[in-house]
Amino acid sequence: MNKKELIESIADAADISKADAEKALNGTLATIAETLKKGDKVTLVGFGTFSVSKREARTGRNPQTGKAIDIPARNIVKFKAGSKLSDAVN
């Protein structure tokens, strides 16, 4: 499912226009991104938890040349599925 199909599904489920569903989805995604950028967690009970984790700088290897390269530190986003989502999938 892509974003367009998700918007159509939201519009049908909530009985709203596709434009309103797109605004709601974009607003939700922007809010999640802003919250994670601040370093906070986003917990949607039953669905899952989005969080940010710090990955330290490290040394890696270029697979083509075998030469050592420095990989900078960065923040990564993690998602842990909630029980209801896990149960729905299994």
PyMOL Python script that loads the backbone (N, CA, C, O; Angstrom):
from pymol import cmd

cmd.read_pdbstr("""\
ATOM      1  N   MET A   1       0.861  -1.176   0.000  1.00  0.00           N
ATOM      2  CA  MET A   1       0.000   0.000   0.000  1.00  0.00           C
ATOM      3  C   MET A   1       0.901   1.231   0.000  1.00  0.00           C
ATOM      4  O   MET A   1       1.849   1.323   0.780  1.00  0.00           O
ATOM      5  N   ASN A   2       0.595   2.160  -0.874  1.00  0.00           N
ATOM      6  CA  ASN A   2       1.353   3.410  -0.902  1.00  0.00           C
ATOM      7  C   ASN A   2       0.534   4.512  -0.225  1.00  0.00           C
ATOM      8  O   ASN A   2      -0.572   4.270   0.258  1.00  0.00           O
ATOM      9  N   LYS A   3       1.089   5.717  -0.199  1.00  0.00           N
ATOM     10  CA  LYS A   3       0.443   6.823   0.519  1.00  0.00           C
ATOM     11  C   LYS A   3      -0.920   7.161  -0.083  1.00  0.00           C
ATOM     12  O   LYS A   3      -1.872   7.431   0.650  1.00  0.00           O
ATOM     13  N   LYS A   4      -1.020   7.149  -1.411  1.00  0.00           N
ATOM     14  CA  LYS A   4      -2.292   7.470  -2.070  1.00  0.00           C
ATOM     15  C   LYS A   4      -3.371   6.466  -1.678  1.00  0.00           C
ATOM     16  O   LYS A   4      -4.505   6.849  -1.392  1.00  0.00           O
ATOM     17  N   GLU A   5      -3.019   5.186  -1.664  1.00  0.00           N
ATOM     18  CA  GLU A   5      -3.976   4.154  -1.290  1.00  0.00           C
ATOM     19  C   GLU A   5      -4.365   4.273   0.180  1.00  0.00           C
ATOM     20  O   GLU A   5      -5.518   4.035   0.540  1.00  0.00           O
ATOM     21  N   LEU A   6      -3.413   4.639   1.026  1.00  0.00           N
ATOM     22  CA  LEU A   6      -3.699   4.838   2.446  1.00  0.00           C
ATOM     23  C   LEU A   6      -4.673   5.992   2.639  1.00  0.00           C
ATOM     24  O   LEU A   6      -5.600   5.892   3.443  1.00  0.00           O
ATOM     25  N   ILE A   7      -4.472   7.082   1.915  1.00  0.00           N
ATOM     26  CA  ILE A   7      -5.378   8.234   1.998  1.00  0.00           C
ATOM     27  C   ILE A   7      -6.778   7.833   1.577  1.00  0.00           C
ATOM     28  O   ILE A   7      -7.750   8.214   2.229  1.00  0.00           O
ATOM     29  N   GLU A   8      -6.901   7.070   0.499  1.00  0.00           N
ATOM     30  CA  GLU A   8      -8.221   6.605   0.042  1.00  0.00           C
ATOM     31  C   GLU A   8      -8.892   5.729   1.099  1.00  0.00           C
ATOM     32  O   GLU A   8     -10.096   5.840   1.334  1.00  0.00           O
ATOM     33  N   SER A   9      -8.111   4.865   1.729  1.00  0.00           N
ATOM     34  CA  SER A   9      -8.644   3.986   2.763  1.00  0.00           C
ATOM     35  C   SER A   9      -9.112   4.778   3.983  1.00  0.00           C
ATOM     36  O   SER A   9     -10.167   4.490   4.547  1.00  0.00           O
ATOM     37  N   ILE A  10      -8.326   5.771   4.386  1.00  0.00           N
ATOM     38  CA  ILE A  10      -8.711   6.624   5.515  1.00  0.00           C
ATOM     39  C   ILE A  10      -9.989   7.384   5.195  1.00  0.00           C
ATOM     40  O   ILE A  10     -10.890   7.480   6.029  1.00  0.00           O
ATOM     41  N   ALA A  11     -10.062   7.927   3.976  1.00  0.00           N
ATOM     42  CA  ALA A  11     -11.247   8.694   3.565  1.00  0.00           C
ATOM     43  C   ALA A  11     -12.498   7.819   3.601  1.00  0.00           C
ATOM     44  O   ALA A  11     -13.552   8.253   4.064  1.00  0.00           O
ATOM     45  N   ASP A  12     -12.377   6.589   3.112  1.00  0.00           N
ATOM     46  CA  ASP A  12     -13.527   5.679   3.117  1.00  0.00           C
ATOM     47  C   ASP A  12     -13.918   5.278   4.540  1.00  0.00           C
ATOM     48  O   ASP A  12     -15.102   5.257   4.875  1.00  0.00           O
ATOM     49  N   ALA A  13     -12.935   4.964   5.371  1.00  0.00           N
ATOM     50  CA  ALA A  13     -13.219   4.508   6.734  1.00  0.00           C
ATOM     51  C   ALA A  13     -13.816   5.610   7.591  1.00  0.00           C
ATOM     52  O   ALA A  13     -14.691   5.347   8.415  1.00  0.00           O
ATOM     53  N   ALA A  14     -13.353   6.847   7.408  1.00  0.00           N
ATOM     54  CA  ALA A  14     -13.821   7.958   8.236  1.00  0.00           C
ATOM     55  C   ALA A  14     -14.963   8.733   7.577  1.00  0.00           C
ATOM     56  O   ALA A  14     -15.506   9.669   8.166  1.00  0.00           O
ATOM     57  N   ASP A  15     -15.319   8.345   6.370  1.00  0.00           N
ATOM     58  CA  ASP A  15     -16.387   9.022   5.616  1.00  0.00           C
ATOM     59  C   ASP A  15     -16.102  10.520   5.477  1.00  0.00           C
ATOM     60  O   ASP A  15     -16.955  11.364   5.751  1.00  0.00           O
ATOM     61  N   ILE A  16     -14.875  10.820   5.043  1.00  0.00           N
ATOM     62  CA  ILE A  16     -14.461  12.198   4.790  1.00  0.00           C
ATOM     63  C   ILE A  16     -13.869  12.272   3.391  1.00  0.00           C
ATOM     64  O   ILE A  16     -13.633  11.247   2.751  1.00  0.00           O
ATOM     65  N   SER A  17     -13.629  13.490   2.921  1.00  0.00           N
ATOM     66  CA  SER A  17     -13.062  13.648   1.585  1.00  0.00           C
ATOM     67  C   SER A  17     -11.597  13.215   1.571  1.00  0.00           C
ATOM     68  O   SER A  17     -10.940  13.162   2.610  1.00  0.00           O
ATOM     69  N   LYS A  18     -11.101  12.907   0.373  1.00  0.00           N
ATOM     70  CA  LYS A  18      -9.697  12.510   0.242  1.00  0.00           C
ATOM     71  C   LYS A  18      -8.770  13.658   0.629  1.00  0.00           C
ATOM     72  O   LYS A  18      -7.695  13.430   1.183  1.00  0.00           O
ATOM     73  N   ALA A  19      -9.182  14.887   0.339  1.00  0.00           N
ATOM     74  CA  ALA A  19      -8.370  16.059   0.692  1.00  0.00           C
ATOM     75  C   ALA A  19      -8.241  16.175   2.209  1.00  0.00           C
ATOM     76  O   ALA A  19      -7.154  16.437   2.723  1.00  0.00           O
ATOM     77  N   ASP A  20      -9.348  15.980   2.926  1.00  0.00           N
ATOM     78  CA  ASP A  20      -9.308  16.039   4.383  1.00  0.00           C
ATOM     79  C   ASP A  20      -8.483  14.884   4.964  1.00  0.00           C
ATOM     80  O   ASP A  20      -7.747  15.065   5.933  1.00  0.00           O
ATOM     81  N   ALA A  21      -8.614  13.703   4.364  1.00  0.00           N
ATOM     82  CA  ALA A  21      -7.834  12.554   4.827  1.00  0.00           C
ATOM     83  C   ALA A  21      -6.342  12.800   4.601  1.00  0.00           C
ATOM     84  O   ALA A  21      -5.519  12.433   5.439  1.00  0.00           O
ATOM     85  N   GLU A  22      -5.990  13.423   3.466  1.00  0.00           N
ATOM     86  CA  GLU A  22      -4.587  13.725   3.193  1.00  0.00           C
ATOM     87  C   GLU A  22      -4.043  14.738   4.193  1.00  0.00           C
ATOM     88  O   GLU A  22      -2.916  14.595   4.668  1.00  0.00           O
ATOM     89  N   LYS A  23      -4.834  15.763   4.517  1.00  0.00           N
ATOM     90  CA  LYS A  23      -4.411  16.752   5.519  1.00  0.00           C
ATOM     91  C   LYS A  23      -4.196  16.088   6.875  1.00  0.00           C
ATOM     92  O   LYS A  23      -3.217  16.377   7.564  1.00  0.00           O
ATOM     93  N   ALA A  24      -5.105  15.205   7.253  1.00  0.00           N
ATOM     94  CA  ALA A  24      -4.995  14.522   8.542  1.00  0.00           C
ATOM     95  C   ALA A  24      -3.757  13.631   8.582  1.00  0.00           C
ATOM     96  O   ALA A  24      -3.030  13.626   9.575  1.00  0.00           O
ATOM     97  N   LEU A  25      -3.515  12.881   7.516  1.00  0.00           N
ATOM     98  CA  LEU A  25      -2.347  12.000   7.471  1.00  0.00           C
ATOM     99  C   LEU A  25      -1.053  12.806   7.481  1.00  0.00           C
ATOM    100  O   LEU A  25      -0.126  12.482   8.223  1.00  0.00           O
ATOM    101  N   ASN A  26      -0.984  13.849   6.666  1.00  0.00           N
ATOM    102  CA  ASN A  26       0.221  14.682   6.630  1.00  0.00           C
ATOM    103  C   ASN A  26       0.480  15.343   7.977  1.00  0.00           C
ATOM    104  O   ASN A  26       1.626  15.439   8.416  1.00  0.00           O
ATOM    105  N   GLY A  27      -0.580  15.798   8.631  1.00  0.00           N
ATOM    106  CA  GLY A  27      -0.443  16.403   9.955  1.00  0.00           C
ATOM    107  C   GLY A  27       0.053  15.400  10.982  1.00  0.00           C
ATOM    108  O   GLY A  27       0.894  15.726  11.819  1.00  0.00           O
ATOM    109  N   THR A  28      -0.464  14.185  10.921  1.00  0.00           N
ATOM    110  CA  THR A  28      -0.044  13.137  11.844  1.00  0.00           C
ATOM    111  C   THR A  28       1.430  12.802  11.645  1.00  0.00           C
ATOM    112  O   THR A  28       2.187  12.710  12.612  1.00  0.00           O
ATOM    113  N   LEU A  29       1.835  12.622  10.392  1.00  0.00           N
ATOM    114  CA  LEU A  29       3.228  12.281  10.102  1.00  0.00           C
ATOM    115  C   LEU A  29       4.175  13.413  10.494  1.00  0.00           C
ATOM    116  O   LEU A  29       5.267  13.160  11.004  1.00  0.00           O
ATOM    117  N   ALA A  30       3.764  14.656  10.260  1.00  0.00           N
ATOM    118  CA  ALA A  30       4.605  15.801  10.631  1.00  0.00           C
ATOM    119  C   ALA A  30       4.756  15.895  12.143  1.00  0.00           C
ATOM    120  O   ALA A  30       5.843  16.186  12.642  1.00  0.00           O
ATOM    121  N   THR A  31       3.684  15.652  12.867  1.00  0.00           N
ATOM    122  CA  THR A  31       3.734  15.704  14.329  1.00  0.00           C
ATOM    123  C   THR A  31       4.635  14.605  14.884  1.00  0.00           C
ATOM    124  O   THR A  31       5.408  14.841  15.812  1.00  0.00           O
ATOM    125  N   ILE A  32       4.534  13.401  14.314  1.00  0.00           N
ATOM    126  CA  ILE A  32       5.405  12.302  14.755  1.00  0.00           C
ATOM    127  C   ILE A  32       6.859  12.674  14.496  1.00  0.00           C
ATOM    128  O   ILE A  32       7.706  12.479  15.369  1.00  0.00           O
ATOM    129  N   ALA A  33       7.164  13.201  13.321  1.00  0.00           N
ATOM    130  CA  ALA A  33       8.541  13.573  12.973  1.00  0.00           C
ATOM    131  C   ALA A  33       9.074  14.667  13.899  1.00  0.00           C
ATOM    132  O   ALA A  33      10.217  14.589  14.349  1.00  0.00           O
ATOM    133  N   GLU A  34       8.257  15.687  14.189  1.00  0.00           N
ATOM    134  CA  GLU A  34       8.678  16.782  15.076  1.00  0.00           C
ATOM    135  C   GLU A  34       8.948  16.268  16.485  1.00  0.00           C
ATOM    136  O   GLU A  34       9.915  16.681  17.126  1.00  0.00           O
ATOM    137  N   THR A  35       8.102  15.377  16.963  1.00  0.00           N
ATOM    138  CA  THR A  35       8.268  14.822  18.312  1.00  0.00           C
ATOM    139  C   THR A  35       9.542  13.994  18.401  1.00  0.00           C
ATOM    140  O   THR A  35      10.280  14.092  19.382  1.00  0.00           O
ATOM    141  N   LEU A  36       9.802  13.185  17.390  1.00  0.00           N
ATOM    142  CA  LEU A  36      11.021  12.373  17.374  1.00  0.00           C
ATOM    143  C   LEU A  36      12.264  13.250  17.254  1.00  0.00           C
ATOM    144  O   LEU A  36      13.305  12.944  17.836  1.00  0.00           O
ATOM    145  N   LYS A  37      12.151  14.333  16.502  1.00  0.00           N
ATOM    146  CA  LYS A  37      13.283  15.249  16.352  1.00  0.00           C
ATOM    147  C   LYS A  37      13.683  15.860  17.690  1.00  0.00           C
ATOM    148  O   LYS A  37      14.861  16.127  17.927  1.00  0.00           O
ATOM    149  N   LYS A  38      12.700  16.082  18.565  1.00  0.00           N
ATOM    150  CA  LYS A  38      12.966  16.615  19.907  1.00  0.00           C
ATOM    151  C   LYS A  38      13.545  15.547  20.840  1.00  0.00           C
ATOM    152  O   LYS A  38      13.999  15.861  21.940  1.00  0.00           O
ATOM    153  N   GLY A  39      13.529  14.285  20.397  1.00  0.00           N
ATOM    154  CA  GLY A  39      14.070  13.201  21.218  1.00  0.00           C
ATOM    155  C   GLY A  39      13.029  12.495  22.061  1.00  0.00           C
ATOM    156  O   GLY A  39      13.376  11.644  22.881  1.00  0.00           O
ATOM    157  N   ASP A  40      11.755  12.829  21.878  1.00  0.00           N
ATOM    158  CA  ASP A  40      10.678  12.199  22.639  1.00  0.00           C
ATOM    159  C   ASP A  40      10.160  10.958  21.919  1.00  0.00           C
ATOM    160  O   ASP A  40      10.424  10.758  20.734  1.00  0.00           O
ATOM    161  N   LYS A  41       9.419  10.127  22.654  1.00  0.00           N
ATOM    162  CA  LYS A  41       8.778   8.945  22.087  1.00  0.00           C
ATOM    163  C   LYS A  41       7.360   9.275  21.655  1.00  0.00           C
ATOM    164  O   LYS A  41       6.744  10.206  22.173  1.00  0.00           O
ATOM    165  N   VAL A  42       6.847   8.506  20.700  1.00  0.00           N
ATOM    166  CA  VAL A  42       5.448   8.590  20.310  1.00  0.00           C
ATOM    167  C   VAL A  42       4.859   7.196  20.516  1.00  0.00           C
ATOM    168  O   VAL A  42       5.263   6.239  19.855  1.00  0.00           O
ATOM    169  N   THR A  43       3.905   7.090  21.435  1.00  0.00           N
ATOM    170  CA  THR A  43       3.289   5.802  21.739  1.00  0.00           C
ATOM    171  C   THR A  43       1.829   5.824  21.315  1.00  0.00           C
ATOM    172  O   THR A  43       1.049   6.661  21.769  1.00  0.00           O
ATOM    173  N   LEU A  44       1.473   4.897  20.443  1.00  0.00           N
ATOM    174  CA  LEU A  44       0.088   4.716  20.015  1.00  0.00           C
ATOM    175  C   LEU A  44      -0.340   3.366  20.589  1.00  0.00           C
ATOM    176  O   LEU A  44       0.008   2.313  20.055  1.00  0.00           O
ATOM    177  N   VAL A  45      -1.089   3.414  21.670  1.00  0.00           N
ATOM    178  CA  VAL A  45      -1.443   2.212  22.421  1.00  0.00           C
ATOM    179  C   VAL A  45      -2.098   1.178  21.498  1.00  0.00           C
ATOM    180  O   VAL A  45      -3.059   1.481  20.790  1.00  0.00           O
ATOM    181  N   GLY A  46      -1.569  -0.028  21.519  1.00  0.00           N
ATOM    182  CA  GLY A  46      -2.076  -1.106  20.691  1.00  0.00           C
ATOM    183  C   GLY A  46      -1.425  -1.161  19.324  1.00  0.00           C
ATOM    184  O   GLY A  46      -1.390  -2.226  18.706  1.00  0.00           O
ATOM    185  N   PHE A  47      -0.906  -0.039  18.831  1.00  0.00           N
ATOM    186  CA  PHE A  47      -0.270  -0.011  17.515  1.00  0.00           C
ATOM    187  C   PHE A  47       1.236  -0.156  17.634  1.00  0.00           C
ATOM    188  O   PHE A  47       1.831  -1.041  17.020  1.00  0.00           O
ATOM    189  N   GLY A  48       1.860   0.726  18.435  1.00  0.00           N
ATOM    190  CA  GLY A  48       3.300   0.622  18.609  1.00  0.00           C
ATOM    191  C   GLY A  48       3.914   1.898  19.119  1.00  0.00           C
ATOM    192  O   GLY A  48       3.220   2.877  19.395  1.00  0.00           O
ATOM    193  N   THR A  49       5.243   1.875  19.243  1.00  0.00           N
ATOM    194  CA  THR A  49       5.989   3.010  19.781  1.00  0.00           C
ATOM    195  C   THR A  49       7.119   3.384  18.833  1.00  0.00           C
ATOM    196  O   THR A  49       7.909   2.532  18.426  1.00  0.00           O
ATOM    197  N   PHE A  50       7.189   4.660  18.486  1.00  0.00           N
ATOM    198  CA  PHE A  50       8.294   5.212  17.714  1.00  0.00           C
ATOM    199  C   PHE A  50       9.251   5.855  18.706  1.00  0.00           C
ATOM    200  O   PHE A  50       8.817   6.555  19.621  1.00  0.00           O
ATOM    201  N   SER A  51      10.553   5.625  18.532  1.00  0.00           N
ATOM    202  CA  SER A  51      11.546   6.246  19.403  1.00  0.00           C
ATOM    203  C   SER A  51      12.806   6.544  18.606  1.00  0.00           C
ATOM    204  O   SER A  51      12.983   6.061  17.488  1.00  0.00           O
ATOM    205  N   VAL A  52      13.683   7.355  19.207  1.00  0.00           N
ATOM    206  CA  VAL A  52      14.946   7.721  18.577  1.00  0.00           C
ATOM    207  C   VAL A  52      16.085   7.136  19.399  1.00  0.00           C
ATOM    208  O   VAL A  52      16.064   7.176  20.629  1.00  0.00           O
ATOM    209  N   SER A  53      17.066   6.599  18.712  1.00  0.00           N
ATOM    210  CA  SER A  53      18.234   6.029  19.365  1.00  0.00           C
ATOM    211  C   SER A  53      19.481   6.629  18.732  1.00  0.00           C
ATOM    212  O   SER A  53      19.502   6.917  17.535  1.00  0.00           O
ATOM    213  N   LYS A  54      20.511   6.813  19.532  1.00  0.00           N
ATOM    214  CA  LYS A  54      21.772   7.388  19.057  1.00  0.00           C
ATOM    215  C   LYS A  54      22.687   6.274  18.590  1.00  0.00           C
ATOM    216  O   LYS A  54      22.948   5.333  19.339  1.00  0.00           O
ATOM    217  N   ARG A  55      23.176   6.364  17.371  1.00  0.00           N
ATOM    218  CA  ARG A  55      24.166   5.412  16.863  1.00  0.00           C
ATOM    219  C   ARG A  55      25.519   6.112  16.888  1.00  0.00           C
ATOM    220  O   ARG A  55      25.698   7.154  16.258  1.00  0.00           O
ATOM    221  N   GLU A  56      26.452   5.545  17.607  1.00  0.00           N
ATOM    222  CA  GLU A  56      27.775   6.152  17.770  1.00  0.00           C
ATOM    223  C   GLU A  56      28.571   6.088  16.473  1.00  0.00           C
ATOM    224  O   GLU A  56      28.299   5.259  15.605  1.00  0.00           O
ATOM    225  N   ALA A  57      29.557   6.974  16.352  1.00  0.00           N
ATOM    226  CA  ALA A  57      30.462   6.956  15.211  1.00  0.00           C
ATOM    227  C   ALA A  57      31.270   5.659  15.247  1.00  0.00           C
ATOM    228  O   ALA A  57      31.583   5.134  16.315  1.00  0.00           O
ATOM    229  N   ARG A  58      31.596   5.161  14.073  1.00  0.00           N
ATOM    230  CA  ARG A  58      32.341   3.916  14.018  1.00  0.00           C
ATOM    231  C   ARG A  58      33.168   3.859  12.735  1.00  0.00           C
ATOM    232  O   ARG A  58      33.014   4.688  11.837  1.00  0.00           O
ATOM    233  N   THR A  59      34.032   2.882  12.674  1.00  0.00           N
ATOM    234  CA  THR A  59      34.844   2.670  11.487  1.00  0.00           C
ATOM    235  C   THR A  59      34.293   1.469  10.740  1.00  0.00           C
ATOM    236  O   THR A  59      34.054   0.413  11.326  1.00  0.00           O
ATOM    237  N   GLY A  60      34.096   1.641   9.439  1.00  0.00           N
ATOM    238  CA  GLY A  60      33.606   0.555   8.601  1.00  0.00           C
ATOM    239  C   GLY A  60      34.595   0.277   7.485  1.00  0.00           C
ATOM    240  O   GLY A  60      35.683   0.850   7.442  1.00  0.00           O
ATOM    241  N   ARG A  61      34.207  -0.600   6.592  1.00  0.00           N
ATOM    242  CA  ARG A  61      35.066  -0.945   5.463  1.00  0.00           C
ATOM    243  C   ARG A  61      34.284  -0.788   4.162  1.00  0.00           C
ATOM    244  O   ARG A  61      33.118  -1.171   4.073  1.00  0.00           O
ATOM    245  N   ASN A  62      34.944  -0.220   3.156  1.00  0.00           N
ATOM    246  CA  ASN A  62      34.370  -0.151   1.823  1.00  0.00           C
ATOM    247  C   ASN A  62      34.413  -1.568   1.255  1.00  0.00           C
ATOM    248  O   ASN A  62      35.498  -2.135   1.127  1.00  0.00           O
ATOM    249  N   PRO A  63      33.268  -2.155   0.913  1.00  0.00           N
ATOM    250  CA  PRO A  63      33.268  -3.543   0.460  1.00  0.00           C
ATOM    251  C   PRO A  63      33.998  -3.756  -0.876  1.00  0.00           C
ATOM    252  O   PRO A  63      34.462  -4.860  -1.160  1.00  0.00           O
ATOM    253  N   GLN A  64      34.095  -2.716  -1.680  1.00  0.00           N
ATOM    254  CA  GLN A  64      34.771  -2.873  -2.976  1.00  0.00           C
ATOM    255  C   GLN A  64      36.286  -2.833  -2.838  1.00  0.00           C
ATOM    256  O   GLN A  64      36.995  -3.597  -3.492  1.00  0.00           O
ATOM    257  N   THR A  65      36.786  -1.931  -1.977  1.00  0.00           N
ATOM    258  CA  THR A  65      38.234  -1.753  -1.873  1.00  0.00           C
ATOM    259  C   THR A  65      38.818  -2.315  -0.590  1.00  0.00           C
ATOM    260  O   THR A  65      40.022  -2.562  -0.516  1.00  0.00           O
ATOM    261  N   GLY A  66      37.987  -2.519   0.417  1.00  0.00           N
ATOM    262  CA  GLY A  66      38.474  -2.984   1.702  1.00  0.00           C
ATOM    263  C   GLY A  66      39.088  -1.875   2.540  1.00  0.00           C
ATOM    264  O   GLY A  66      39.585  -2.126   3.638  1.00  0.00           O
ATOM    265  N   LYS A  67      39.056  -0.646   2.027  1.00  0.00           N
ATOM    266  CA  LYS A  67      39.636   0.498   2.724  1.00  0.00           C
ATOM    267  C   LYS A  67      38.747   0.912   3.900  1.00  0.00           C
ATOM    268  O   LYS A  67      37.520   0.903   3.795  1.00  0.00           O
ATOM    269  N   ALA A  68      39.377   1.274   5.014  1.00  0.00           N
ATOM    270  CA  ALA A  68      38.637   1.718   6.200  1.00  0.00           C
ATOM    271  C   ALA A  68      38.022   3.090   5.938  1.00  0.00           C
ATOM    272  O   ALA A  68      38.658   3.970   5.360  1.00  0.00           O
ATOM    273  N   ILE A  69      36.753   3.257   6.381  1.00  0.00           N
ATOM    274  CA  ILE A  69      36.072   4.550   6.255  1.00  0.00           C
ATOM    275  C   ILE A  69      35.461   4.900   7.607  1.00  0.00           C
ATOM    276  O   ILE A  69      35.097   4.021   8.389  1.00  0.00           O
ATOM    277  N   ASP A  70      35.359   6.192   7.863  1.00  0.00           N
ATOM    278  CA  ASP A  70      34.731   6.661   9.101  1.00  0.00           C
ATOM    279  C   ASP A  70      33.247   6.885   8.848  1.00  0.00           C
ATOM    280  O   ASP A  70      32.865   7.583   7.908  1.00  0.00           O
ATOM    281  N   ILE A  71      32.421   6.290   9.690  1.00  0.00           N
ATOM    282  CA  ILE A  71      30.975   6.452   9.609  1.00  0.00           C
ATOM    283  C   ILE A  71      30.574   7.360  10.764  1.00  0.00           C
ATOM    284  O   ILE A  71      30.811   7.021  11.924  1.00  0.00           O
ATOM    285  N   PRO A  72      29.962   8.523  10.462  1.00  0.00           N
ATOM    286  CA  PRO A  72      29.645   9.485  11.522  1.00  0.00           C
ATOM    287  C   PRO A  72      28.500   9.017  12.423  1.00  0.00           C
ATOM    288  O   PRO A  72      27.708   8.157  12.040  1.00  0.00           O
ATOM    289  N   ALA A  73      28.425   9.589  13.614  1.00  0.00           N
ATOM    290  CA  ALA A  73      27.323   9.322  14.536  1.00  0.00           C
ATOM    291  C   ALA A  73      26.044   9.902  13.952  1.00  0.00           C
ATOM    292  O   ALA A  73      26.074  10.893  13.222  1.00  0.00           O
ATOM    293  N   ARG A  74      24.920   9.274  14.282  1.00  0.00           N
ATOM    294  CA  ARG A  74      23.635   9.785  13.812  1.00  0.00           C
ATOM    295  C   ARG A  74      22.507   9.233  14.659  1.00  0.00           C
ATOM    296  O   ARG A  74      22.675   8.242  15.370  1.00  0.00           O
ATOM    297  N   ASN A  75      21.373   9.872  14.577  1.00  0.00           N
ATOM    298  CA  ASN A  75      20.178   9.397  15.261  1.00  0.00           C
ATOM    299  C   ASN A  75      19.406   8.496  14.311  1.00  0.00           C
ATOM    300  O   ASN A  75      19.300   8.785  13.119  1.00  0.00           O
ATOM    301  N   ILE A  76      18.862   7.393  14.845  1.00  0.00           N
ATOM    302  CA  ILE A  76      18.047   6.499  14.032  1.00  0.00           C
ATOM    303  C   ILE A  76      16.674   6.340  14.675  1.00  0.00           C
ATOM    304  O   ILE A  76      16.538   6.418  15.896  1.00  0.00           O
ATOM    305  N   VAL A  77      15.670   6.119  13.850  1.00  0.00           N
ATOM    306  CA  VAL A  77      14.301   5.933  14.323  1.00  0.00           C
ATOM    307  C   VAL A  77      14.047   4.438  14.494  1.00  0.00           C
ATOM    308  O   VAL A  77      14.383   3.629  13.629  1.00  0.00           O
ATOM    309  N   LYS A  78      13.449   4.095  15.625  1.00  0.00           N
ATOM    310  CA  LYS A  78      13.081   2.710  15.899  1.00  0.00           C
ATOM    311  C   LYS A  78      11.562   2.627  16.048  1.00  0.00           C
ATOM    312  O   LYS A  78      10.917   3.582  16.478  1.00  0.00           O
ATOM    313  N   PHE A  79      11.005   1.477  15.688  1.00  0.00           N
ATOM    314  CA  PHE A  79       9.584   1.222  15.872  1.00  0.00           C
ATOM    315  C   PHE A  79       9.425  -0.139  16.512  1.00  0.00           C
ATOM    316  O   PHE A  79       9.983  -1.130  16.041  1.00  0.00           O
ATOM    317  N   LYS A  80       8.660  -0.180  17.591  1.00  0.00           N
ATOM    318  CA  LYS A  80       8.347  -1.446  18.247  1.00  0.00           C
ATOM    319  C   LYS A  80       6.840  -1.641  18.159  1.00  0.00           C
ATOM    320  O   LYS A  80       6.072  -0.829  18.676  1.00  0.00           O
ATOM    321  N   ALA A  81       6.423  -2.708  17.511  1.00  0.00           N
ATOM    322  CA  ALA A  81       4.999  -2.976  17.314  1.00  0.00           C
ATOM    323  C   ALA A  81       4.311  -3.281  18.633  1.00  0.00           C
ATOM    324  O   ALA A  81       4.877  -3.933  19.510  1.00  0.00           O
ATOM    325  N   GLY A  82       3.071  -2.795  18.762  1.00  0.00           N
ATOM    326  CA  GLY A  82       2.258  -3.066  19.935  1.00  0.00           C
ATOM    327  C   GLY A  82       1.599  -4.433  19.838  1.00  0.00           C
ATOM    328  O   GLY A  82       1.632  -5.080  18.791  1.00  0.00           O
ATOM    329  N   SER A  83       1.004  -4.861  20.935  1.00  0.00           N
ATOM    330  CA  SER A  83       0.418  -6.207  20.986  1.00  0.00           C
ATOM    331  C   SER A  83      -0.738  -6.388  20.015  1.00  0.00           C
ATOM    332  O   SER A  83      -0.849  -7.440  19.386  1.00  0.00           O
ATOM    333  N   LYS A  84      -1.600  -5.388  19.878  1.00  0.00           N
ATOM    334  CA  LYS A  84      -2.747  -5.533  18.974  1.00  0.00           C
ATOM    335  C   LYS A  84      -2.293  -5.631  17.526  1.00  0.00           C
ATOM    336  O   LYS A  84      -2.854  -6.406  16.751  1.00  0.00           O
ATOM    337  N   LEU A  85      -1.279  -4.849  17.153  1.00  0.00           N
ATOM    338  CA  LEU A  85      -0.749  -4.922  15.786  1.00  0.00           C
ATOM    339  C   LEU A  85      -0.099  -6.284  15.544  1.00  0.00           C
ATOM    340  O   LEU A  85      -0.313  -6.902  14.501  1.00  0.00           O
ATOM    341  N   SER A  86       0.685  -6.744  16.497  1.00  0.00           N
ATOM    342  CA  SER A  86       1.331  -8.049  16.364  1.00  0.00           C
ATOM    343  C   SER A  86       0.308  -9.163  16.242  1.00  0.00           C
ATOM    344  O   SER A  86       0.466 -10.071  15.427  1.00  0.00           O
ATOM    345  N   ASP A  87      -0.740  -9.095  17.049  1.00  0.00           N
ATOM    346  CA  ASP A  87      -1.786 -10.114  17.002  1.00  0.00           C
ATOM    347  C   ASP A  87      -2.538 -10.078  15.675  1.00  0.00           C
ATOM    348  O   ASP A  87      -2.906 -11.124  15.140  1.00  0.00           O
ATOM    349  N   ALA A  88      -2.767  -8.878  15.141  1.00  0.00           N
ATOM    350  CA  ALA A  88      -3.486  -8.738  13.873  1.00  0.00           C
ATOM    351  C   ALA A  88      -2.698  -9.320  12.705  1.00  0.00           C
ATOM    352  O   ALA A  88      -3.281  -9.835  11.752  1.00  0.00           O
ATOM    353  N   VAL A  89      -1.372  -9.238  12.782  1.00  0.00           N
ATOM    354  CA  VAL A  89      -0.533  -9.734  11.703  1.00  0.00           C
ATOM    355  C   VAL A  89      -0.371 -11.249  11.769  1.00  0.00           C
ATOM    356  O   VAL A  89      -0.265 -11.917  10.741  1.00  0.00           O
ATOM    357  N   ASN A  90      -0.355 -11.775  12.970  1.00  0.00           N
ATOM    358  CA  ASN A  90      -0.125 -13.232  13.131  1.00  0.00           C
ATOM    359  C   ASN A  90      -1.402 -14.013  13.165  1.00  0.00           C
ATOM    360  O   ASN A  90      -1.375 -15.237  13.294  1.00  0.00           O
TER     361      ASN A  90
END
""", "prot")
cmd.dss("prot")
cmd.show_as("cartoon", "prot")
cmd.util.cbc("prot")
cmd.orient("prot")
